[in-house]
Amino acid sequence: MAKYNCIMMDIDNTLLDFDAAEHKALLETLQQFSLPCDEAAVSRYHEINSSLWGELNKGKIRRDKLVVERFDRFVKEIGAAAKATELNRAYTEHLATHADVIPGAEEALQELAEVATMIAVSNGTESVERGRLKLSGFEKYFDDIFISETVGVSKPNPKIFQMAMRKLGIEHSDKVLVVGDSLSADIQGGVNAGLDTCWVNMNGLENESGLTPTYEVKALRELYPIVMEEDELQNVGLKNRKHQNDAI
């Protein structure tokens, strides 16, 4: 049986390239409203957005306020008359149409879904995350999906992980692994919930957070020896070997 029978997996920049999707959706939105879309404008939007998401992770702003506030600050800075609510609506619609896949993500999901219960846990928007998972074909690999907009709580709050475990009847927390690219959301959230964590650090970033993930990988395939026992590793590539979930 697998070392970890349940994997709680982040979506953005772990499975799907959110940065690429965000850039496309932002340009499409700015062009739609005839707003500046040069490098300076795009860079400023990213600075505002990143700052607000940092506040969200610290519990200083609600997610529903964040998604409008970012555009409200942006249009004020550039002196535009566009409404932030309309910009956010258009941006969300565009974002849902882009499912840029992280290299190796589908192979990893195929293999991990054979040996563990897969749960997606995201701080994103319901329509966006569901839409992108469906477009990518990744939706079928998950036993359940928990999105902050719908469940009413965001990572790193441990409640989102606890809700997932409770709904699926998972009792053995030592068999659960939280996987994601964000130290402040995924890893901190897993630590807060008392779960083992794996930081997906594809860009070789320095960890200056003070957090110590249980594991760190640079590619999703590196999860195999972390999750699987030796006999399961020997079966990598074989299909129809769905696990029996001993974590439940």
Kinemage of the C-alpha trace (Angstrom):
@kinemage 1
@onewidth
@group {chain A} dominant
@subgroup {mainchain}
@vectorlist {calphas} color= white
{ca met a 1} P 0.000 0.000 0.000
{ca ala a 2} L 1.084 3.586 -0.612
{ca lys a 3} L 2.969 5.508 2.070
{ca tyr a 4} L 0.361 8.235 1.588
{ca asn a 5} L -3.164 7.124 0.711
{ca cys a 6} L -4.520 10.646 0.289
{ca ile a 7} L -2.940 13.539 -1.592
{ca met a 8} L -4.315 17.058 -1.264
{ca met a 9} L -3.054 18.761 -4.394
{ca asp a 10} L -2.923 22.440 -5.254
{ca ile a 11} L -3.936 23.405 -8.801
{ca asp a 12} L -2.378 26.715 -9.858
{ca asn a 13} L 1.340 26.572 -10.683
{ca thr a 14} L 1.393 23.010 -9.394
{ca leu a 15} L -0.654 21.290 -12.115
{ca leu a 16} L -1.756 24.155 -14.348
{ca asp a 17} L 0.452 27.084 -15.342
{ca phe a 18} L -1.487 29.914 -13.762
{ca asp a 19} L 1.093 32.558 -14.653
{ca ala a 20} L 0.680 31.826 -18.372
{ca ala a 21} L -3.107 31.705 -18.124
{ca glu a 22} L -3.233 34.881 -16.048
{ca his a 23} L -1.091 36.793 -18.563
{ca lys a 24} L -3.314 35.793 -21.483
{ca ala a 25} L -6.532 36.549 -19.623
{ca leu a 26} L -5.276 39.927 -18.405
{ca leu a 27} L -4.240 41.039 -21.895
{ca glu a 28} L -7.590 39.919 -23.302
{ca thr a 29} L -9.422 41.845 -20.584
{ca leu a 30} L -7.424 45.056 -20.990
{ca gln a 31} L -7.860 44.916 -24.752
{ca gln a 32} L -11.586 44.286 -24.384
{ca phe a 33} L -11.974 47.492 -22.368
{ca ser a 34} L -9.452 49.457 -24.464
{ca leu a 35} L -7.153 49.908 -21.479
{ca pro a 36} L -3.341 50.170 -21.581
{ca cys a 37} L -1.797 46.726 -21.939
{ca asp a 38} L 1.865 47.639 -22.270
{ca glu a 39} L 4.541 46.052 -20.103
{ca ala a 40} L 4.379 48.787 -17.467
{ca ala a 41} L 0.609 48.471 -17.022
{ca val a 42} L 0.716 44.669 -16.849
{ca ser a 43} L 3.582 44.779 -14.367
{ca arg a 44} L 1.715 47.208 -12.123
{ca tyr a 45} L -1.400 45.017 -12.132
{ca his a 46} L 0.703 42.025 -11.083
{ca glu a 47} L 2.255 44.019 -8.228
{ca ile a 48} L -1.175 45.051 -6.941
{ca asn a 49} L -2.602 41.563 -7.317
{ca ser a 50} L 0.361 39.879 -5.638
{ca ser a 51} L 0.207 42.261 -2.705
{ca leu a 52} L -3.481 41.565 -2.160
{ca trp a 53} L -3.029 37.798 -2.323
{ca gly a 54} L -0.341 38.176 0.322
{ca glu a 55} L -2.902 39.966 2.487
{ca leu a 56} L -5.384 37.155 1.866
{ca asn a 57} L -2.903 34.532 3.044
{ca lys a 58} L -2.467 36.558 6.241
{ca gly a 59} L -6.231 36.843 6.721
{ca lys a 60} L -6.232 40.613 6.176
{ca ile a 61} L -8.702 40.673 3.287
{ca arg a 62} L -11.601 38.530 2.132
{ca arg a 63} L -11.322 36.766 -1.176
{ca asp a 64} L -14.552 38.276 -2.565
{ca lys a 65} L -13.196 41.764 -1.867
{ca leu a 66} L -9.747 40.986 -3.259
{ca val a 67} L -10.901 40.056 -6.765
{ca val a 68} L -12.579 43.454 -7.224
{ca glu a 69} L -10.139 45.536 -5.185
{ca arg a 70} L -7.210 44.609 -7.450
{ca phe a 71} L -8.927 46.093 -10.488
{ca asp a 72} L -10.283 49.044 -8.531
{ca arg a 73} L -6.749 50.039 -7.496
{ca phe a 74} L -5.436 49.394 -10.990
{ca val a 75} L -7.940 51.599 -12.838
{ca lys a 76} L -7.482 54.388 -10.310
{ca glu a 77} L -3.727 54.339 -10.858
{ca ile a 78} L -4.025 54.521 -14.642
{ca gly a 79} L -6.885 57.026 -14.507
{ca ala a 80} L -9.392 54.844 -16.345
{ca ala a 81} L -13.178 54.998 -16.017
{ca ala a 82} L -13.802 51.247 -16.310
{ca lys a 83} L -15.709 49.566 -13.472
{ca ala a 84} L -13.703 47.116 -11.394
{ca thr a 85} L -16.617 44.682 -11.112
{ca glu a 86} L -16.968 44.512 -14.900
{ca leu a 87} L -13.234 44.077 -15.371
{ca asn a 88} L -13.122 41.260 -12.870
{ca arg a 89} L -16.090 39.524 -14.487
{ca ala a 90} L -14.472 39.671 -17.920
{ca tyr a 91} L -11.094 38.603 -16.560
{ca thr a 92} L -12.650 35.612 -14.801
{ca glu a 93} L -14.419 34.542 -17.981
{ca his a 94} L -11.207 34.772 -20.010
{ca leu a 95} L -9.157 32.983 -17.350
{ca ala a 96} L -11.507 29.995 -17.350
{ca thr a 97} L -10.677 29.392 -21.022
{ca his a 98} L -6.941 28.894 -20.474
{ca ala a 99} L -5.717 25.544 -19.150
{ca asp a 100} L -1.972 25.705 -19.683
{ca val a 101} L -0.561 22.429 -18.358
{ca ile a 102} L 2.606 22.108 -16.258
{ca pro a 103} L 4.972 19.621 -17.985
{ca gly a 104} L 4.599 16.162 -16.459
{ca ala a 105} L 1.392 17.015 -14.606
{ca glu a 106} L -0.906 14.593 -16.410
{ca glu a 107} L 1.530 11.692 -16.111
{ca ala a 108} L 1.912 12.407 -12.386
{ca leu a 109} L -1.837 12.541 -11.851
{ca gln a 110} L -2.327 9.280 -13.734
{ca glu a 111} L 0.231 7.505 -11.569
{ca leu a 112} L -0.743 9.021 -8.231
{ca ala a 113} L -4.470 8.439 -8.810
{ca glu a 114} L -3.693 4.731 -9.143
{ca val a 115} L -2.436 4.501 -5.569
{ca ala a 116} L -4.079 7.334 -3.597
{ca thr a 117} L -7.246 9.322 -3.091
{ca met a 118} L -6.721 12.596 -4.942
{ca ile a 119} L -8.240 15.820 -3.609
{ca ala a 120} L -7.782 19.194 -5.302
{ca val a 121} L -7.591 22.125 -2.864
{ca ser a 122} L -7.479 25.608 -4.375
{ca asn a 123} L -7.802 29.224 -3.302
{ca gly a 124} L -9.208 30.054 -6.721
{ca thr a 125} L -12.613 30.869 -8.149
{ca glu a 126} L -15.110 28.042 -8.608
{ca ser a 127} L -15.948 28.732 -12.261
{ca val a 128} L -12.299 29.308 -13.178
{ca glu a 129} L -10.810 26.283 -11.435
{ca arg a 130} L -13.565 23.904 -12.504
{ca gly a 131} L -13.390 25.221 -16.058
{ca arg a 132} L -9.615 24.885 -16.312
{ca leu a 133} L -9.587 21.418 -14.750
{ca lys a 134} L -12.242 20.304 -17.230
{ca leu a 135} L -10.417 21.800 -20.213
{ca ser a 136} L -7.146 20.173 -19.182
{ca gly a 137} L -8.813 16.790 -18.678
{ca phe a 138} L -7.491 16.683 -15.105
{ca glu a 139} L -10.903 16.725 -13.430
{ca lys a 140} L -11.307 12.946 -13.794
{ca tyr a 141} L -8.266 12.216 -11.642
{ca phe a 142} L -9.758 13.775 -8.503
{ca asp a 143} L -12.061 12.112 -6.030
{ca asp a 144} L -13.215 15.537 -4.861
{ca ile a 145} L -12.424 19.217 -5.360
{ca phe a 146} L -12.434 21.923 -2.679
{ca ile a 147} L -12.323 25.535 -3.835
{ca ser a 148} L -12.123 28.398 -1.355
{ca glu a 149} L -14.810 30.499 -3.025
{ca thr a 150} L -17.322 27.694 -2.525
{ca val a 151} L -16.315 26.280 0.853
{ca gly a 152} L -15.856 29.724 2.396
{ca val a 153} L -12.322 29.333 3.721
{ca ser a 154} L -8.901 29.771 2.108
{ca lys a 155} L -5.481 28.220 2.583
{ca pro a 156} L -3.520 28.477 4.871
{ca asn a 157} L -6.552 28.138 7.144
{ca pro a 158} L -6.481 24.473 8.231
{ca lys a 159} L -10.261 24.249 8.040
{ca ile a 160} L -10.219 23.724 4.264
{ca phe a 161} L -8.097 20.585 4.698
{ca gln a 162} L -10.131 19.430 7.683
{ca met a 163} L -13.364 19.862 5.730
{ca ala a 164} L -11.971 17.721 2.916
{ca met a 165} L -10.877 14.974 5.289
{ca arg a 166} L -14.201 15.008 7.091
{ca lys a 167} L -16.248 14.830 3.902
{ca leu a 168} L -14.270 11.894 2.537
{ca gly a 169} L -14.138 10.146 5.909
{ca ile a 170} L -10.347 10.232 6.119
{ca glu a 171} L -9.266 9.528 9.687
{ca his a 172} L -5.542 8.777 9.460
{ca ser a 173} L -3.881 12.171 9.033
{ca asp a 174} L -0.434 10.553 8.905
{ca lys a 175} L -1.446 9.079 5.540
{ca val a 176} L -2.296 12.504 4.058
{ca leu a 177} L 0.178 14.607 2.054
{ca val a 178} L -0.404 18.256 1.091
{ca val a 179} L 1.294 19.148 -2.208
{ca gly a 180} L 1.660 22.649 -3.642
{ca asp a 181} L 3.924 25.423 -4.892
{ca ser a 182} L 3.063 28.096 -2.325
{ca leu a 183} L 4.918 28.132 0.978
{ca ser a 184} L 2.535 30.703 2.461
{ca ala a 185} L -0.678 28.952 1.392
{ca asp a 186} L -0.088 25.245 0.711
{ca ile a 187} L 2.795 24.447 3.042
{ca gln a 188} L 1.698 26.760 5.846
{ca gly a 189} L -1.841 25.422 5.495
{ca gly a 190} L -0.667 21.822 5.704
{ca val a 191} L 1.468 22.615 8.742
{ca asn a 192} L -1.489 24.371 10.379
{ca ala a 193} L -3.591 21.250 9.799
{ca gly a 194} L -0.909 18.954 11.234
{ca leu a 195} L -0.294 17.249 7.888
{ca asp a 196} L 2.864 16.289 6.031
{ca thr a 197} L 3.703 18.655 3.190
{ca cys a 198} L 5.589 18.665 -0.094
{ca trp a 199} L 6.771 21.929 -1.628
{ca val a 200} L 6.760 21.840 -5.425
{ca asn a 201} L 9.680 24.151 -6.164
{ca met a 202} L 10.075 23.881 -9.931
{ca asn a 203} L 11.998 27.139 -10.226
{ca gly a 204} L 14.580 26.363 -7.566
{ca leu a 205} L 13.556 29.243 -5.304
{ca glu a 206} L 15.173 29.954 -1.961
{ca asn a 207} L 12.993 29.113 1.022
{ca glu a 208} L 13.080 32.240 3.165
{ca ser a 209} L 9.745 31.579 4.863
{ca gly a 210} L 11.016 29.916 8.008
{ca leu a 211} L 8.850 26.904 7.162
{ca thr a 212} L 10.310 23.437 6.741
{ca pro a 213} L 8.253 21.293 4.347
{ca thr a 214} L 8.372 17.561 4.972
{ca tyr a 215} L 9.582 17.163 1.382
{ca glu a 216} L 10.679 19.356 -1.518
{ca val a 217} L 10.570 18.387 -5.205
{ca lys a 218} L 11.506 20.142 -8.435
{ca ala a 219} L 9.346 17.947 -10.678
{ca leu a 220} L 6.058 16.175 -10.037
{ca arg a 221} L 7.498 12.769 -10.913
{ca glu a 222} L 9.669 13.108 -7.816
{ca leu a 223} L 6.492 12.506 -5.813
{ca tyr a 224} L 6.460 8.828 -6.801
{ca pro a 225} L 9.080 7.567 -4.313
{ca ile a 226} L 7.610 9.845 -1.639
{ca val a 227} L 4.088 8.467 -2.040
{ca met a 228} L 4.644 4.920 -3.254
{ca glu a 229} L 6.099 1.778 -1.724
{ca glu a 230} L 8.769 -0.128 -3.684
{ca asp a 231} L 6.326 -2.610 -5.230
{ca glu a 232} L 4.148 0.258 -6.438
{ca leu a 233} L 7.132 2.030 -7.947
{ca gln a 234} L 7.811 -1.078 -9.993
{ca asn a 235} L 4.277 -0.817 -11.404
{ca val a 236} L 4.588 2.794 -12.569
{ca gly a 237} L 3.187 2.915 -16.094
{ca leu a 238} L 0.696 0.111 -15.568
{ca lys a 239} L -3.006 0.939 -15.524
{ca asn a 240} L -6.100 -0.337 -13.731
{ca arg a 241} L -4.404 -0.781 -10.369
{ca lys a 242} L -6.634 1.608 -8.394
{ca his a 243} L -5.763 1.702 -4.707
{ca gln a 244} L -7.752 0.485 -1.767
{ca asn a 245} L -7.901 3.523 0.473
{ca asp a 246} L -6.540 2.511 3.877
{ca ala a 247} L -6.574 6.141 4.938
{ca ile a 248} L -10.361 5.973 5.343
